[in-house]
Amino acid sequence: MPKSPLISLFHLFPPEMAHHLAVQALRYGLVPPQPRVVSPALETTLAGVPIANPVGLAAGFDKNAETIAALAGQGFGFGECGTVTPLPQPGNPKPRIFRLKDEEAVVNRLGFNNDGLEAFAARLAAPRSFPIGANLGKNKDATDALADYVTGATRCYPLAQYLTVNISSPNTQGLRDLQAAEPFGQLVSAVTQVRRQLMETEGQPHKPIFFKLAPDLEADAIRALCDILVEGGADGAILSNTTITRPVAFDGAGGLSGKPLQPLARAALHTAYAHAGDRLTFISAGGIDSAEEAYARLRAGASAVQLYTALTYQGMGLVTQIKRGLIAFLQQDGFANVREAIGVGA
Ligand SMILES: Cc1cc2nc3c(=O)[nH]c(=O)nc-3n(C[C@H](O)[C@H](O)[C@H](O)COP(=O)(O)O)c2cc1C
C-alpha cells in the first residue's frame, strides 16, 4: 500500500513525536476530512448504540479525548478514547514506541501515559452527536485496582456512549492478572453495579460495557471469561489488545500490534464467538488493514472493528477504503445491511 504524503511526513519523526503531531493536527483541524462515504448498508448498532458504520478508532491513539471533534470527518463510525486512569501519570521512560516497518507492526510500552480523568471527562462533556467509548484503566501505583475502575466508570458513564474496561494492556504491572476468573468476576460485577446505580439514582439510560481482552489468553480462558461476562450482565468484549508474544524479531518489552497480530486476534474472536454467539457483542481489533480483513472479522462474528496500527502506515484514507470495500462486499454477497453479515462465516 503506497504511503500518503502526510504519512511519509510523519514517518520522518520518531514514532512518539509523529503520534503527538498527528493528534495535534487532528485536534486543530489540520487534517483534511475524508470523502463522505455514507450508506444505509453500513448503518448498524453496537450493543444498542447507533453507529453510521462499523469502523472505529481503537483506544490508545487518542488517550486524552482531544480529537473527538475530528473523528466523524475522518469517516469513523465511532471512536474509543483512553486509556484514562483516575490520576494523571507520565507512563514509562522513553523511547517507548517502536515502528517495525517491514512487518507493518508497532511495539509500544507506553504504560498508560495520560492527563487523568478530570481532563478527559471535561473534553468528553463537550456536546457532540458522534459515539465515543471511554476506555478505563488503573493508575500504576493504585493499591485498589477495582476502585480505580469504579471511579473511572462512575465519572465517564454519563458522558460516553459506551465504556471499555481495559485489563489487557501488557505495560502496567499486574494488569493482566485481572483476567483471572475471580478478580475478573469481581470487576464485572463492580462496573455493572455502577451502571445499575446510575440508572436508578440519576435516570441514566442503559449503555454498553465492554471488557478488552488480551490475545495471549488460552482458548479455555477466553470461553470462561465470556461466561463471566454473560452471567455478570456485561455487554461484550473487545478482542483484542496487543500481544506480548514475538512472531517478529524484536527483543524489548511491550505490546506488539499490527499485521503480525492478525492470526491471534482472528483466533480470539473465533473462539469467543463460537462459544458465546449473540449473547455478547464483539468488537474486533488487531492487524485490521484492509476491507477484506474488516469484512472477514464481521463475518467471523464481530459487530464492529477498530483500527490503530494500520492507520499509522496507510493514513486515514484506510477508513474510506474499508467502508467502500465493505459496501461492495455486502452487495456482492446479497446483504442489504452489514448486520446481516455478522457471524455468517463463523
Ligand atoms: C501506540 C499504541 C498505544 C495503545 N494504547 C492503548 C491504550 O491505551 N488502551 C488500549 O486499550 N489499547 C491500546 N492500544 C491497543 C489498540 O487499541 C489495539 O487494541 C491494538 O493495537 C490492536 O489493533 P491494531 O493492530 O490495529 O493496532 C494501543 C496500541 C498502540 C499501537
The ligand as an SDF file (V2000), in Angstrom:
LIG
                    3D

 31 33  0  0  0  0  0  0  0  0999 V2000
    0.8640    3.0570   20.4660 C   0  0  0  0  0  0  0  0  0  0  0  0
   -0.3010    2.2530   20.9570 C   0  0  0  0  0  0  0  0  0  0  0  0
   -0.9400    2.6050   22.1460 C   0  0  0  0  0  0  0  0  0  0  0  0
   -2.0350    1.8640   22.5930 C   0  0  0  0  0  0  0  0  0  0  0  0
   -2.6440    2.2360   23.7410 N   0  0  0  0  0  0  0  0  0  0  0  0
   -3.7600    1.5680   24.1600 C   0  0  0  0  0  0  0  0  0  0  0  0
   -4.4700    2.0010   25.3070 C   0  0  0  0  0  0  0  0  0  0  0  0
   -4.1330    2.9900   25.9460 O   0  0  0  0  0  0  0  0  0  0  0  0
   -5.5500    1.2730   25.6840 N   0  0  0  0  0  0  0  0  0  0  0  0
   -5.9930    0.1720   24.9880 C   0  0  0  0  0  0  0  0  0  0  0  0
   -6.9950   -0.4260   25.3600 O   0  0  0  0  0  0  0  0  0  0  0  0
   -5.3370   -0.2330   23.8680 N   0  0  0  0  0  0  0  0  0  0  0  0
   -4.2530    0.4430   23.4550 C   0  0  0  0  0  0  0  0  0  0  0  0
   -3.5990    0.0320   22.3120 N   0  0  0  0  0  0  0  0  0  0  0  0
   -4.0790   -1.1920   21.6240 C   0  0  0  0  0  0  0  0  0  0  0  0
   -5.0100   -0.8760   20.4650 C   0  0  0  0  0  0  0  0  0  0  0  0
   -6.1940   -0.2420   20.8940 O   0  0  0  0  0  0  0  0  0  0  0  0
   -5.3920   -2.1540   19.7070 C   0  0  0  0  0  0  0  0  0  0  0  0
   -6.1550   -2.9800   20.5520 O   0  0  0  0  0  0  0  0  0  0  0  0
   -4.1800   -2.9460   19.2300 C   0  0  0  0  0  0  0  0  0  0  0  0
   -3.1510   -2.0870   18.8170 O   0  0  0  0  0  0  0  0  0  0  0  0
   -4.5290   -3.8880   18.0670 C   0  0  0  0  0  0  0  0  0  0  0  0
   -5.0010   -3.1760   16.9470 O   0  0  0  0  0  0  0  0  0  0  0  0
   -4.0230   -2.7610   15.7130 P   0  0  0  0  0  0  0  0  0  0  0  0
   -3.2420   -3.9710   15.3430 O   0  0  0  0  0  0  0  0  0  0  0  0
   -4.9630   -2.2650   14.6420 O   0  0  0  0  0  0  0  0  0  0  0  0
   -3.1550   -1.6710   16.2250 O   0  0  0  0  0  0  0  0  0  0  0  0
   -2.5030    0.7510   21.8490 C   0  0  0  0  0  0  0  0  0  0  0  0
   -1.8540    0.4070   20.6580 C   0  0  0  0  0  0  0  0  0  0  0  0
   -0.7830    1.1390   20.2030 C   0  0  0  0  0  0  0  0  0  0  0  0
   -0.1100    0.7590   18.9030 C   0  0  0  0  0  0  0  0  0  0  0  0
  1  2  1  0
  2  3  1  0
  2 30  2  0
  3  4  2  0
  4  5  1  0
  4 28  1  0
  5  6  2  0
  6  7  1  0
  6 13  1  0
  7  8  2  0
  7  9  1  0
  9 10  1  0
 10 11  2  0
 10 12  1  0
 12 13  2  0
 13 14  1  0
 14 15  1  0
 14 28  1  0
 15 16  1  0
 16 17  1  0
 16 18  1  0
 18 19  1  0
 18 20  1  0
 20 21  1  0
 20 22  1  0
 22 23  1  0
 23 24  1  0
 24 25  2  0
 24 26  1  0
 24 27  1  0
 28 29  2  0
 29 30  1  0
 30 31  1  0
M  END
$$$$
